[in-house]
Amino acid sequence: MSQERVRFLFLNVGHAFDHLFMLLFPTVVLSLESAWGRPYSELLPLSLGGFIAFGAGAVPAGWLGDRWSRKHMLTLYFVGIGLASVTAGLAAGPVTLAIALTAVGLFASIYHPVGTAMVVQGVPDVGRRLGINGVWGNLGVAAAALAAGALIQGFGWRAAFIVPGLVSVAMGVAFALTV
């Protein structure tokens, strides 16, 4: 496989992860009701900081990607979102979980301005590449509830954050070493 194909594969997986990580909590929260003895209506707002950070962090992430290094920013994205997700899985209570989810959103904010710029950087077939990358993003949306549900069913709610988090950290290391 050519270096460009490997790079494009990492960028596509990164887009899938971006949406997957942002949507793990809406499934996990259903099992937290019984685990923490708190109602859904009290737990769901814990994700608010993450969704705010997801949007607000995009401008500085894009700026850093342009001025520092897109490759390093994407490495930071994979490793950062993975570690934030592991932290969410280790949360002892609502405050810790809210902070971890905010960190997930902050690291997730890196992908669109940095990863998308890399998808279209110096290629003639921009539309096709954006279409393929968009499909991968939607696969992340589709996989979030399935992955979280399966991990919760098999191993508990913490695994729904920890397992994808560790996979993302591994992806970051592989990205840094191969791209």
Protein Blocks (a to p, Z undefined) as FASTA:
>chain_A
ZZklmmmmmmmmmmmmmmmmmmmmmmmmmmmmmmnopafklmmmmmmmmmmmmmmmmmmm
mmmmmmmomklmmmmmmmmmmmmmmmmmmpgbfklmmmmmmmmmmmmmmmmmmmmmmmmg
opaklmlmmmmmmmmmmmmmmmmmmmmmmmmmmnojklmmmmmmmmmmmmmmmmmmmZZ
